[in-house]
Structure formats: C-alpha cells, structure tokens
C-alpha cells in the first residue's frame, strides 16, 4: 500500500501531540537550573554587581533572540512567497 501526501500528513498530525508531550516530560532537567549555589552567590553580591549580572544576561540573550527572529522572518517570507 502506497502512502500519499495526505495520509502522511494525517499520521504526523496524530502523533504531534504525543511527541510534544514526550519532549516536555523529558525536559525535567531544565527546571532544575535554579541551583541554590548560584542563587546564594548572586544574592550575596552588591547591587552594582547584580546590575552587571543582569546586563550580562541581556547581552547574551540579545544576539540569540535577534538571530532567532531573523530566521523566523526569513522562513515566513519564504512561505508567503511560495503560496503566491
């Protein structure tokens, strides 16, 4: 029996919630990132050092976020141009 594009799509749609649930359950280690040692050492810093830590976190977040948004924008443009 040959698979058609519609049958393959239906099969993927049936398994998508199960795959997403499996990924969420397997990411339990991500919730343990708030370790006590990191919290204690960050709270022991002065207000200037805490502010510097916050700025450092934002400095590391900004390039990754910009790249992610750029890729999403390019994918969106490609999808829109493919439909027209």
N, CA, C and O atoms as a Maestro MAE file, in Angstrom:
{
 s_m_m2io_version
 :::
 2.0.0
}

f_m_ct {
 s_m_title
 :::
 protein
 m_atom[336] {
  # First column is atom index #
  i_m_mmod_type
  r_m_x_coord
  r_m_y_coord
  r_m_z_coord
  i_m_residue_number
  s_m_chain_name
  s_m_pdb_residue_name
  s_m_pdb_atom_name
  i_m_atomic_number
  :::
  1 25 0.835 -1.173 0.000 1 A "UNK " " N  " 7
  2 3 0.000 0.000 0.000 1 A "UNK " " CA " 6
  3 2 0.885 1.242 0.000 1 A "UNK " " C  " 6
  4 15 1.753 1.387 0.860 1 A "UNK " " O  " 8
  5 25 0.672 2.120 -0.943 2 A "UNK " " N  " 7
  6 3 1.489 3.321 -1.079 2 A "UNK " " CA " 6
  7 2 0.940 4.444 -0.197 2 A "UNK " " C  " 6
  8 15 -0.271 4.615 -0.060 2 A "UNK " " O  " 8
  9 25 1.855 5.193 0.387 3 A "UNK " " N  " 7
  10 3 1.468 6.338 1.212 3 A "UNK " " CA " 6
  11 2 1.300 7.552 0.314 3 A "UNK " " C  " 6
  12 15 2.150 7.832 -0.531 3 A "UNK " " O  " 8
  13 25 0.239 8.244 0.495 4 A "UNK " " N  " 7
  14 3 0.060 9.504 -0.225 4 A "UNK " " CA " 6
  15 2 0.437 10.641 0.704 4 A "UNK " " C  " 6
  16 15 0.628 10.429 1.902 4 A "UNK " " O  " 8
  17 25 0.547 11.853 0.161 5 A "UNK " " N  " 7
  18 3 0.913 13.018 0.968 5 A "UNK " " CA " 6
  19 2 -0.127 13.290 2.041 5 A "UNK " " C  " 6
  20 15 0.219 13.706 3.147 5 A "UNK " " O  " 8
  21 25 -1.389 13.061 1.730 6 A "UNK " " N  " 7
  22 3 -2.451 13.321 2.698 6 A "UNK " " CA " 6
  23 2 -2.389 12.320 3.840 6 A "UNK " " C  " 6
  24 15 -2.569 12.698 4.998 6 A "UNK " " O  " 8
  25 25 -2.138 11.052 3.538 7 A "UNK " " N  " 7
  26 3 -2.048 10.047 4.590 7 A "UNK " " CA " 6
  27 2 -0.868 10.315 5.506 7 A "UNK " " C  " 6
  28 15 -0.983 10.163 6.723 7 A "UNK " " O  " 8
  29 25 0.257 10.709 4.946 8 A "UNK " " N  " 7
  30 3 1.428 11.025 5.756 8 A "UNK " " CA " 6
  31 2 1.180 12.226 6.650 8 A "UNK " " C  " 6
  32 15 1.620 12.250 7.800 8 A "UNK " " O  " 8
  33 25 0.484 13.215 6.132 9 A "UNK " " N  " 7
  34 3 0.174 14.401 6.918 9 A "UNK " " CA " 6
  35 2 -0.772 14.057 8.054 9 A "UNK " " C  " 6
  36 15 -0.592 14.532 9.175 9 A "UNK " " O  " 8
  37 25 -1.781 13.234 7.778 10 A "UNK " " N  " 7
  38 3 -2.708 12.830 8.833 10 A "UNK " " CA " 6
  39 2 -1.976 12.065 9.926 10 A "UNK " " C  " 6
  40 15 -2.258 12.257 11.109 10 A "UNK " " O  " 8
  41 25 -1.055 11.215 9.552 11 A "UNK " " N  " 7
  42 3 -0.311 10.430 10.519 11 A "UNK " " CA " 6
  43 2 0.555 11.346 11.387 11 A "UNK " " C  " 6
  44 15 0.638 11.157 12.601 11 A "UNK " " O  " 8
  45 25 1.202 12.340 10.765 12 A "UNK " " N  " 7
  46 3 2.017 13.268 11.529 12 A "UNK " " CA " 6
  47 2 1.157 14.079 12.496 12 A "UNK " " C  " 6
  48 15 1.557 14.319 13.635 12 A "UNK " " O  " 8
  49 25 -0.003 14.491 12.051 13 A "UNK " " N  " 7
  50 3 -0.881 15.280 12.914 13 A "UNK " " CA " 6
  51 2 -1.378 14.459 14.101 13 A "UNK " " C  " 6
  52 15 -1.623 15.009 15.175 13 A "UNK " " O  " 8
  53 25 -1.526 13.159 13.918 14 A "UNK " " N  " 7
  54 3 -1.958 12.311 15.021 14 A "UNK " " CA " 6
  55 2 -0.871 12.160 16.075 14 A "UNK " " C  " 6
  56 15 -1.171 12.095 17.267 14 A "UNK " " O  " 8
  57 25 0.388 12.103 15.650 15 A "UNK " " N  " 7
  58 3 1.485 11.876 16.582 15 A "UNK " " CA " 6
  59 2 2.103 13.151 17.120 15 A "UNK " " C  " 6
  60 15 2.916 13.076 18.041 15 A "UNK " " O  " 8
  61 25 1.765 14.307 16.598 16 A "UNK " " N  " 7
  62 3 2.356 15.560 17.054 16 A "UNK " " CA " 6
  63 2 2.101 15.837 18.533 16 A "UNK " " C  " 6
  64 15 3.047 16.179 19.242 16 A "UNK " " O  " 8
  65 25 0.866 15.708 19.040 17 A "UNK " " N  " 7
  66 3 0.674 15.946 20.484 17 A "UNK " " CA " 6
  67 2 1.473 14.983 21.353 17 A "UNK " " C  " 6
  68 15 1.988 15.381 22.397 17 A "UNK " " O  " 8
  69 25 1.583 13.741 20.945 18 A "UNK " " N  " 7
  70 3 2.341 12.770 21.724 18 A "UNK " " CA " 6
  71 2 3.827 13.121 21.736 18 A "UNK " " C  " 6
  72 15 4.489 12.990 22.766 18 A "UNK " " O  " 8
  73 25 4.341 13.560 20.610 19 A "UNK " " N  " 7
  74 3 5.756 13.947 20.533 19 A "UNK " " CA " 6
  75 2 6.008 15.178 21.385 19 A "UNK " " C  " 6
  76 15 7.006 15.238 22.103 19 A "UNK " " O  " 8
  77 25 5.119 16.159 21.318 20 A "UNK " " N  " 7
  78 3 5.280 17.369 22.132 20 A "UNK " " CA " 6
  79 2 5.222 17.042 23.621 20 A "UNK " " C  " 6
  80 15 6.000 17.583 24.407 20 A "UNK " " O  " 8
  81 25 4.322 16.177 24.005 21 A "UNK " " N  " 7
  82 3 4.228 15.775 25.405 21 A "UNK " " CA " 6
  83 2 5.500 15.056 25.853 21 A "UNK " " C  " 6
  84 15 5.990 15.287 26.959 21 A "UNK " " O  " 8
  85 25 6.027 14.199 25.007 22 A "UNK " " N  " 7
  86 3 7.263 13.488 25.340 22 A "UNK " " CA " 6
  87 2 8.427 14.463 25.506 22 A "UNK " " C  " 6
  88 15 9.255 14.292 26.400 22 A "UNK " " O  " 8
  89 25 8.495 15.476 24.659 23 A "UNK " " N  " 7
  90 3 9.560 16.470 24.781 23 A "UNK " " CA " 6
  91 2 9.426 17.280 26.060 23 A "UNK " " C  " 6
  92 15 10.428 17.581 26.709 23 A "UNK " " O  " 8
  93 25 8.211 17.634 26.426 24 A "UNK " " N  " 7
  94 3 8.006 18.396 27.653 24 A "UNK " " CA " 6
  95 2 8.361 17.587 28.890 24 A "UNK " " C  " 6
  96 15 8.943 18.112 29.839 24 A "UNK " " O  " 8
  97 25 8.009 16.315 28.876 25 A "UNK " " N  " 7
  98 3 8.300 15.463 30.028 25 A "UNK " " CA " 6
  99 2 9.797 15.209 30.141 25 A "UNK " " C  " 6
  100 15 10.331 15.132 31.248 25 A "UNK " " O  " 8
  101 25 10.473 15.081 29.014 26 A "UNK " " N  " 7
  102 3 11.906 14.789 29.042 26 A "UNK " " CA " 6
  103 2 12.743 16.006 29.416 26 A "UNK " " C  " 6
  104 15 13.940 15.859 29.663 26 A "UNK " " O  " 8
  105 25 12.165 17.191 29.466 27 A "UNK " " N  " 7
  106 3 12.906 18.410 29.790 27 A "UNK " " CA " 6
  107 2 12.851 18.734 31.279 27 A "UNK " " C  " 6
  108 15 12.945 19.900 31.661 27 A "UNK " " O  " 8
  109 25 12.701 17.723 32.117 28 A "UNK " " N  " 7
  110 3 12.626 17.971 33.557 28 A "UNK " " CA " 6
  111 2 13.899 18.591 34.092 28 A "UNK " " C  " 6
  112 15 13.852 19.354 35.057 28 A "UNK " " O  " 8
  113 25 15.031 18.284 33.493 29 A "UNK " " N  " 7
  114 3 16.297 18.851 33.940 29 A "UNK " " CA " 6
  115 2 16.380 20.355 33.740 29 A "UNK " " C  " 6
  116 15 17.145 21.030 34.428 29 A "UNK " " O  " 8
  117 25 15.606 20.884 32.812 30 A "UNK " " N  " 7
  118 3 15.631 22.322 32.577 30 A "UNK " " CA " 6
  119 2 15.026 23.090 33.739 30 A "UNK " " C  " 6
  120 15 15.364 24.255 33.951 30 A "UNK " " O  " 8
  121 25 14.136 22.457 34.495 31 A "UNK " " N  " 7
  122 3 13.525 23.134 35.625 31 A "UNK " " CA " 6
  123 2 14.450 23.174 36.830 31 A "UNK " " C  " 6
  124 15 14.175 23.902 37.784 31 A "UNK " " O  " 8
  125 25 15.525 22.424 36.814 32 A "UNK " " N  " 7
  126 3 16.445 22.382 37.944 32 A "UNK " " CA " 6
  127 2 17.594 23.370 37.793 32 A "UNK " " C  " 6
  128 15 18.584 23.261 38.516 32 A "UNK " " O  " 8
  129 25 17.496 24.316 36.891 33 A "UNK " " N  " 7
  130 3 18.590 25.241 36.650 33 A "UNK " " CA " 6
  131 2 18.715 26.317 37.724 33 A "UNK " " C  " 6
  132 15 19.716 27.032 37.746 33 A "UNK " " O  " 8
  133 25 17.757 26.454 38.592 34 A "UNK " " N  " 7
  134 3 17.835 27.427 39.677 34 A "UNK " " CA " 6
  135 2 18.538 26.794 40.872 34 A "UNK " " C  " 6
  136 15 17.911 26.497 41.889 34 A "UNK " " O  " 8
  137 25 19.840 26.592 40.740 35 A "UNK " " N  " 7
  138 3 20.560 25.910 41.815 35 A "UNK " " CA " 6
  139 2 20.751 26.860 42.994 35 A "UNK " " C  " 6
  140 15 20.804 28.078 42.824 35 A "UNK " " O  " 8
  141 25 20.852 26.297 44.166 36 A "UNK " " N  " 7
  142 3 20.982 27.082 45.388 36 A "UNK " " CA " 6
  143 2 22.307 27.837 45.430 36 A "UNK " " C  " 6
  144 15 22.365 28.957 45.937 36 A "UNK " " O  " 8
  145 25 23.363 27.238 44.906 37 A "UNK " " N  " 7
  146 3 24.673 27.887 44.933 37 A "UNK " " CA " 6
  147 2 24.672 29.152 44.075 37 A "UNK " " C  " 6
  148 15 25.206 30.182 44.489 37 A "UNK " " O  " 8
  149 25 24.083 29.082 42.898 38 A "UNK " " N  " 7
  150 3 24.027 30.257 42.026 38 A "UNK " " CA " 6
  151 2 23.190 31.357 42.662 38 A "UNK " " C  " 6
  152 15 23.564 32.529 42.621 38 A "UNK " " O  " 8
  153 25 22.066 30.984 43.245 39 A "UNK " " N  " 7
  154 3 21.193 31.964 43.883 39 A "UNK " " CA " 6
  155 2 21.889 32.617 45.072 39 A "UNK " " C  " 6
  156 15 21.802 33.833 45.246 39 A "UNK " " O  " 8
  157 25 22.579 31.825 45.891 40 A "UNK " " N  " 7
  158 3 23.251 32.350 47.075 40 A "UNK " " CA " 6
  159 2 24.380 33.291 46.685 40 A "UNK " " C  " 6
  160 15 24.526 34.364 47.271 40 A "UNK " " O  " 8
  161 25 25.178 32.898 45.699 41 A "UNK " " N  " 7
  162 3 26.300 33.753 45.311 41 A "UNK " " CA " 6
  163 2 25.815 35.029 44.624 41 A "UNK " " C  " 6
  164 15 26.423 36.085 44.801 41 A "UNK " " O  " 8
  165 25 24.748 34.958 43.855 42 A "UNK " " N  " 7
  166 3 24.231 36.163 43.195 42 A "UNK " " CA " 6
  167 2 23.580 37.106 44.197 42 A "UNK " " C  " 6
  168 15 23.689 38.325 44.061 42 A "UNK " " O  " 8
  169 25 22.908 36.558 45.196 43 A "UNK " " N  " 7
  170 3 22.261 37.422 46.183 43 A "UNK " " CA " 6
  171 2 23.275 38.039 47.140 43 A "UNK " " C  " 6
  172 15 22.984 39.064 47.757 43 A "UNK " " O  " 8
  173 25 24.458 37.442 47.281 44 A "UNK " " N  " 7
  174 3 25.486 37.987 48.160 44 A "UNK " " CA " 6
  175 2 26.234 39.148 47.511 44 A "UNK " " C  " 6
  176 15 26.956 39.871 48.197 44 A "UNK " " O  " 8
  177 25 26.076 39.336 46.220 45 A "UNK " " N  " 7
  178 3 26.753 40.428 45.528 45 A "UNK " " CA " 6
  179 2 26.102 41.752 45.885 45 A "UNK " " C  " 6
  180 15 24.959 41.799 46.340 45 A "UNK " " O  " 8
  181 25 26.834 42.805 45.675 46 A "UNK " " N  " 7
  182 3 26.277 44.138 45.885 46 A "UNK " " CA " 6
  183 2 25.311 44.486 44.770 46 A "UNK " " C  " 6
  184 15 25.185 43.753 43.789 46 A "UNK " " O  " 8
  185 25 24.632 45.607 44.928 47 A "UNK " " N  " 7
  186 3 23.630 45.999 43.929 47 A "UNK " " CA " 6
  187 2 24.272 46.307 42.575 47 A "UNK " " C  " 6
  188 15 23.668 46.049 41.535 47 A "UNK " " O  " 8
  189 25 25.478 46.849 42.578 48 A "UNK " " N  " 7
  190 3 26.175 47.135 41.318 48 A "UNK " " CA " 6
  191 2 26.538 45.862 40.572 48 A "UNK " " C  " 6
  192 15 26.417 45.792 39.349 48 A "UNK " " O  " 8
  193 25 26.979 44.864 41.308 49 A "UNK " " N  " 7
  194 3 27.346 43.592 40.684 49 A "UNK " " CA " 6
  195 2 26.106 42.858 40.192 49 A "UNK " " C  " 6
  196 15 26.143 42.197 39.154 49 A "UNK " " O  " 8
  197 25 25.005 42.974 40.937 50 A "UNK " " N  " 7
  198 3 23.756 42.352 40.483 50 A "UNK " " CA " 6
  199 2 23.277 43.002 39.193 50 A "UNK " " C  " 6
  200 15 22.803 42.316 38.287 50 A "UNK " " O  " 8
  201 25 23.399 44.304 39.109 51 A "UNK " " N  " 7
  202 3 23.014 45.012 37.887 51 A "UNK " " CA " 6
  203 2 23.904 44.590 36.719 51 A "UNK " " C  " 6
  204 15 23.425 44.412 35.599 51 A "UNK " " O  " 8
  205 25 25.203 44.430 36.986 52 A "UNK " " N  " 7
  206 3 26.125 43.978 35.942 52 A "UNK " " CA " 6
  207 2 25.781 42.568 35.477 52 A "UNK " " C  " 6
  208 15 25.881 42.261 34.290 52 A "UNK " " O  " 8
  209 25 25.382 41.726 36.397 53 A "UNK " " N  " 7
  210 3 24.969 40.365 36.045 53 A "UNK " " CA " 6
  211 2 23.723 40.395 35.160 53 A "UNK " " C  " 6
  212 15 23.631 39.646 34.187 53 A "UNK " " O  " 8
  213 25 22.767 41.260 35.498 54 A "UNK " " N  " 7
  214 3 21.565 41.397 34.673 54 A "UNK " " CA " 6
  215 2 21.898 41.905 33.269 54 A "UNK " " C  " 6
  216 15 21.342 41.418 32.284 54 A "UNK " " O  " 8
  217 25 22.794 42.872 33.175 55 A "UNK " " N  " 7
  218 3 23.200 43.405 31.870 55 A "UNK " " CA " 6
  219 2 23.926 42.323 31.065 55 A "UNK " " C  " 6
  220 15 23.743 42.223 29.852 55 A "UNK " " O  " 8
  221 25 24.745 41.516 31.738 56 A "UNK " " N  " 7
  222 3 25.444 40.430 31.053 56 A "UNK " " CA " 6
  223 2 24.478 39.387 30.505 56 A "UNK " " C  " 6
  224 15 24.673 38.863 29.409 56 A "UNK " " O  " 8
  225 25 23.445 39.092 31.269 57 A "UNK " " N  " 7
  226 3 22.438 38.132 30.799 57 A "UNK " " CA " 6
  227 2 21.726 38.686 29.571 57 A "UNK " " C  " 6
  228 15 21.515 37.963 28.597 57 A "UNK " " O  " 8
  229 25 21.356 39.959 29.611 58 A "UNK " " N  " 7
  230 3 20.698 40.573 28.447 58 A "UNK " " CA " 6
  231 2 21.636 40.637 27.246 58 A "UNK " " C  " 6
  232 15 21.203 40.460 26.107 58 A "UNK " " O  " 8
  233 25 22.927 40.893 27.499 59 A "UNK " " N  " 7
  234 3 23.889 40.953 26.398 59 A "UNK " " CA " 6
  235 2 24.038 39.587 25.722 59 A "UNK " " C  " 6
  236 15 24.263 39.517 24.513 59 A "UNK " " O  " 8
  237 25 23.914 38.515 26.486 60 A "UNK " " N  " 7
  238 3 23.986 37.182 25.897 60 A "UNK " " CA " 6
  239 2 22.670 36.784 25.232 60 A "UNK " " C  " 6
  240 15 22.666 35.993 24.288 60 A "UNK " " O  " 8
  241 25 21.562 37.324 25.715 61 A "UNK " " N  " 7
  242 3 20.252 36.980 25.170 61 A "UNK " " CA " 6
  243 2 19.963 37.702 23.852 61 A "UNK " " C  " 6
  244 15 19.360 37.125 22.947 61 A "UNK " " O  " 8
  245 25 20.389 38.951 23.745 62 A "UNK " " N  " 7
  246 3 20.034 39.780 22.584 62 A "UNK " " CA " 6
  247 2 20.478 39.177 21.246 62 A "UNK " " C  " 6
  248 15 19.643 39.070 20.348 62 A "UNK " " O  " 8
  249 25 21.739 38.779 21.060 63 A "UNK " " N  " 7
  250 3 22.130 38.226 19.749 63 A "UNK " " CA " 6
  251 2 21.376 36.951 19.385 63 A "UNK " " C  " 6
  252 15 20.996 36.758 18.230 63 A "UNK " " O  " 8
  253 25 21.161 36.080 20.372 64 A "UNK " " N  " 7
  254 3 20.433 34.843 20.093 64 A "UNK " " CA " 6
  255 2 18.994 35.145 19.699 64 A "UNK " " C  " 6
  256 15 18.459 34.520 18.783 64 A "UNK " " O  " 8
  257 25 18.372 36.086 20.372 65 A "UNK " " N  " 7
  258 3 16.996 36.460 20.059 65 A "UNK " " CA " 6
  259 2 16.900 37.114 18.690 65 A "UNK " " C  " 6
  260 15 15.966 36.839 17.937 65 A "UNK " " O  " 8
  261 25 17.848 37.971 18.360 66 A "UNK " " N  " 7
  262 3 17.853 38.627 17.050 66 A "UNK " " CA " 6
  263 2 18.018 37.599 15.934 66 A "UNK " " C  " 6
  264 15 17.319 37.666 14.923 66 A "UNK " " O  " 8
  265 25 18.935 36.651 16.107 67 A "UNK " " N  " 7
  266 3 19.124 35.609 15.097 67 A "UNK " " CA " 6
  267 2 17.879 34.747 14.948 67 A "UNK " " C  " 6
  268 15 17.485 34.412 13.831 67 A "UNK " " O  " 8
  269 25 17.258 34.386 16.064 68 A "UNK " " N  " 7
  270 3 16.047 33.579 16.010 68 A "UNK " " CA " 6
  271 2 14.941 34.319 15.262 68 A "UNK " " C  " 6
  272 15 14.287 33.743 14.392 68 A "UNK " " O  " 8
  273 25 14.732 35.575 15.592 69 A "UNK " " N  " 7
  274 3 13.682 36.352 14.924 69 A "UNK " " CA " 6
  275 2 13.987 36.550 13.443 69 A "UNK " " C  " 6
  276 15 13.070 36.544 12.622 69 A "UNK " " O  " 8
  277 25 15.253 36.724 13.090 70 A "UNK " " N  " 7
  278 3 15.626 36.884 11.682 70 A "UNK " " CA " 6
  279 2 15.329 35.610 10.889 70 A "UNK " " C  " 6
  280 15 14.812 35.677 9.774 70 A "UNK " " O  " 8
  281 25 15.652 34.461 11.463 71 A "UNK " " N  " 7
  282 3 15.385 33.193 10.778 71 A "UNK " " CA " 6
  283 2 13.874 32.986 10.632 71 A "UNK " " C  " 6
  284 15 13.406 32.559 9.577 71 A "UNK " " O  " 8
  285 25 13.118 33.286 11.677 72 A "UNK " " N  " 7
  286 3 11.664 33.152 11.591 72 A "UNK " " CA " 6
  287 2 11.080 34.084 10.534 72 A "UNK " " C  " 6
  288 15 10.165 33.700 9.805 72 A "UNK " " O  " 8
  289 25 11.600 35.295 10.448 73 A "UNK " " N  " 7
  290 3 11.137 36.248 9.443 73 A "UNK " " CA " 6
  291 2 11.443 35.741 8.033 73 A "UNK " " C  " 6
  292 15 10.598 35.830 7.143 73 A "UNK " " O  " 8
  293 25 12.649 35.209 7.832 74 A "UNK " " N  " 7
  294 3 13.007 34.682 6.511 74 A "UNK " " CA " 6
  295 2 12.150 33.475 6.141 74 A "UNK " " C  " 6
  296 15 11.736 33.340 4.990 74 A "UNK " " O  " 8
  297 25 11.884 32.605 7.101 75 A "UNK " " N  " 7
  298 3 11.022 31.460 6.829 75 A "UNK " " CA " 6
  299 2 9.598 31.904 6.514 75 A "UNK " " C  " 6
  300 15 8.947 31.324 5.645 75 A "UNK " " O  " 8
  301 25 9.113 32.922 7.207 76 A "UNK " " N  " 7
  302 3 7.782 33.443 6.937 76 A "UNK " " CA " 6
  303 2 7.706 34.043 5.533 76 A "UNK " " C  " 6
  304 15 6.750 33.803 4.797 76 A "UNK " " O  " 8
  305 25 8.717 34.818 5.176 77 A "UNK " " N  " 7
  306 3 8.738 35.404 3.836 77 A "UNK " " CA " 6
  307 2 8.776 34.325 2.756 77 A "UNK " " C  " 6
  308 15 8.116 34.451 1.724 77 A "UNK " " O  " 8
  309 25 9.544 33.271 2.991 78 A "UNK " " N  " 7
  310 3 9.641 32.189 2.010 78 A "UNK " " CA " 6
  311 2 8.291 31.466 1.889 78 A "UNK " " C  " 6
  312 15 7.877 31.104 0.787 78 A "UNK " " O  " 8
  313 25 7.610 31.259 3.020 79 A "UNK " " N  " 7
  314 3 6.318 30.575 2.981 79 A "UNK " " CA " 6
  315 2 5.284 31.424 2.279 79 A "UNK " " C  " 6
  316 15 4.467 30.896 1.526 79 A "UNK " " O  " 8
  317 25 5.298 32.732 2.507 80 A "UNK " " N  " 7
  318 3 4.331 33.620 1.844 80 A "UNK " " CA " 6
  319 2 4.603 33.684 0.354 80 A "UNK " " C  " 6
  320 15 3.666 33.665 -0.444 80 A "UNK " " O  " 8
  321 25 5.873 33.760 -0.038 81 A "UNK " " N  " 7
  322 3 6.187 33.836 -1.475 81 A "UNK " " CA " 6
  323 2 5.900 32.504 -2.187 81 A "UNK " " C  " 6
  324 15 5.627 32.490 -3.387 81 A "UNK " " O  " 8
  325 25 5.961 31.406 -1.460 82 A "UNK " " N  " 7
  326 3 5.674 30.107 -2.080 82 A "UNK " " CA " 6
  327 2 4.173 29.922 -2.334 82 A "UNK " " C  " 6
  328 15 3.784 29.208 -3.259 82 A "UNK " " O  " 8
  329 25 3.338 30.557 -1.521 83 A "UNK " " N  " 7
  330 3 1.894 30.415 -1.690 83 A "UNK " " CA " 6
  331 2 1.337 31.346 -2.746 83 A "UNK " " C  " 6
  332 15 0.245 31.108 -3.261 83 A "UNK " " O  " 8
  333 25 2.066 32.402 -3.080 84 A "UNK " " N  " 7
  334 3 1.555 33.345 -4.095 84 A "UNK " " CA " 6
  335 2 2.137 33.074 -5.444 84 A "UNK " " C  " 6
  336 15 1.816 33.771 -6.407 84 A "UNK " " O  " 8
  :::
 }
 m_bond[335] {
  # First column is bond index #
  i_m_from
  i_m_to
  i_m_order
  :::
  1 1 2 1
  2 2 3 1
  3 3 4 2
  4 3 5 1
  5 5 6 1
  6 6 7 1
  7 7 8 2
  8 7 9 1
  9 9 10 1
  10 10 11 1
  11 11 12 2
  12 11 13 1
  13 13 14 1
  14 14 15 1
  15 15 16 2
  16 15 17 1
  17 17 18 1
  18 18 19 1
  19 19 20 2
  20 19 21 1
  21 21 22 1
  22 22 23 1
  23 23 24 2
  24 23 25 1
  25 25 26 1
  26 26 27 1
  27 27 28 2
  28 27 29 1
  29 29 30 1
  30 30 31 1
  31 31 32 2
  32 31 33 1
  33 33 34 1
  34 34 35 1
  35 35 36 2
  36 35 37 1
  37 37 38 1
  38 38 39 1
  39 39 40 2
  40 39 41 1
  41 41 42 1
  42 42 43 1
  43 43 44 2
  44 43 45 1
  45 45 46 1
  46 46 47 1
  47 47 48 2
  48 47 49 1
  49 49 50 1
  50 50 51 1
  51 51 52 2
  52 51 53 1
  53 53 54 1
  54 54 55 1
  55 55 56 2
  56 55 57 1
  57 57 58 1
  58 58 59 1
  59 59 60 2
  60 59 61 1
  61 61 62 1
  62 62 63 1
  63 63 64 2
  64 63 65 1
  65 65 66 1
  66 66 67 1
  67 67 68 2
  68 67 69 1
  69 69 70 1
  70 70 71 1
  71 71 72 2
  72 71 73 1
  73 73 74 1
  74 74 75 1
  75 75 76 2
  76 75 77 1
  77 77 78 1
  78 78 79 1
  79 79 80 2
  80 79 81 1
  81 81 82 1
  82 82 83 1
  83 83 84 2
  84 83 85 1
  85 85 86 1
  86 86 87 1
  87 87 88 2
  88 87 89 1
  89 89 90 1
  90 90 91 1
  91 91 92 2
  92 91 93 1
  93 93 94 1
  94 94 95 1
  95 95 96 2
  96 95 97 1
  97 97 98 1
  98 98 99 1
  99 99 100 2
  100 99 101 1
  101 101 102 1
  102 102 103 1
  103 103 104 2
  104 103 105 1
  105 105 106 1
  106 106 107 1
  107 107 108 2
  108 107 109 1
  109 109 110 1
  110 110 111 1
  111 111 112 2
  112 111 113 1
  113 113 114 1
  114 114 115 1
  115 115 116 2
  116 115 117 1
  117 117 118 1
  118 118 119 1
  119 119 120 2
  120 119 121 1
  121 121 122 1
  122 122 123 1
  123 123 124 2
  124 123 125 1
  125 125 126 1
  126 126 127 1
  127 127 128 2
  128 127 129 1
  129 129 130 1
  130 130 131 1
  131 131 132 2
  132 131 133 1
  133 133 134 1
  134 134 135 1
  135 135 136 2
  136 135 137 1
  137 137 138 1
  138 138 139 1
  139 139 140 2
  140 139 141 1
  141 141 142 1
  142 142 143 1
  143 143 144 2
  144 143 145 1
  145 145 146 1
  146 146 147 1
  147 147 148 2
  148 147 149 1
  149 149 150 1
  150 150 151 1
  151 151 152 2
  152 151 153 1
  153 153 154 1
  154 154 155 1
  155 155 156 2
  156 155 157 1
  157 157 158 1
  158 158 159 1
  159 159 160 2
  160 159 161 1
  161 161 162 1
  162 162 163 1
  163 163 164 2
  164 163 165 1
  165 165 166 1
  166 166 167 1
  167 167 168 2
  168 167 169 1
  169 169 170 1
  170 170 171 1
  171 171 172 2
  172 171 173 1
  173 173 174 1
  174 174 175 1
  175 175 176 2
  176 175 177 1
  177 177 178 1
  178 178 179 1
  179 179 180 2
  180 179 181 1
  181 181 182 1
  182 182 183 1
  183 183 184 2
  184 183 185 1
  185 185 186 1
  186 186 187 1
  187 187 188 2
  188 187 189 1
  189 189 190 1
  190 190 191 1
  191 191 192 2
  192 191 193 1
  193 193 194 1
  194 194 195 1
  195 195 196 2
  196 195 197 1
  197 197 198 1
  198 198 199 1
  199 199 200 2
  200 199 201 1
  201 201 202 1
  202 202 203 1
  203 203 204 2
  204 203 205 1
  205 205 206 1
  206 206 207 1
  207 207 208 2
  208 207 209 1
  209 209 210 1
  210 210 211 1
  211 211 212 2
  212 211 213 1
  213 213 214 1
  214 214 215 1
  215 215 216 2
  216 215 217 1
  217 217 218 1
  218 218 219 1
  219 219 220 2
  220 219 221 1
  221 221 222 1
  222 222 223 1
  223 223 224 2
  224 223 225 1
  225 225 226 1
  226 226 227 1
  227 227 228 2
  228 227 229 1
  229 229 230 1
  230 230 231 1
  231 231 232 2
  232 231 233 1
  233 233 234 1
  234 234 235 1
  235 235 236 2
  236 235 237 1
  237 237 238 1
  238 238 239 1
  239 239 240 2
  240 239 241 1
  241 241 242 1
  242 242 243 1
  243 243 244 2
  244 243 245 1
  245 245 246 1
  246 246 247 1
  247 247 248 2
  248 247 249 1
  249 249 250 1
  250 250 251 1
  251 251 252 2
  252 251 253 1
  253 253 254 1
  254 254 255 1
  255 255 256 2
  256 255 257 1
  257 257 258 1
  258 258 259 1
  259 259 260 2
  260 259 261 1
  261 261 262 1
  262 262 263 1
  263 263 264 2
  264 263 265 1
  265 265 266 1
  266 266 267 1
  267 267 268 2
  268 267 269 1
  269 269 270 1
  270 270 271 1
  271 271 272 2
  272 271 273 1
  273 273 274 1
  274 274 275 1
  275 275 276 2
  276 275 277 1
  277 277 278 1
  278 278 279 1
  279 279 280 2
  280 279 281 1
  281 281 282 1
  282 282 283 1
  283 283 284 2
  284 283 285 1
  285 285 286 1
  286 286 287 1
  287 287 288 2
  288 287 289 1
  289 289 290 1
  290 290 291 1
  291 291 292 2
  292 291 293 1
  293 293 294 1
  294 294 295 1
  295 295 296 2
  296 295 297 1
  297 297 298 1
  298 298 299 1
  299 299 300 2
  300 299 301 1
  301 301 302 1
  302 302 303 1
  303 303 304 2
  304 303 305 1
  305 305 306 1
  306 306 307 1
  307 307 308 2
  308 307 309 1
  309 309 310 1
  310 310 311 1
  311 311 312 2
  312 311 313 1
  313 313 314 1
  314 314 315 1
  315 315 316 2
  316 315 317 1
  317 317 318 1
  318 318 319 1
  319 319 320 2
  320 319 321 1
  321 321 322 1
  322 322 323 1
  323 323 324 2
  324 323 325 1
  325 325 326 1
  326 326 327 1
  327 327 328 2
  328 327 329 1
  329 329 330 1
  330 330 331 1
  331 331 332 2
  332 331 333 1
  333 333 334 1
  334 334 335 1
  335 335 336 2
  :::
 }
}
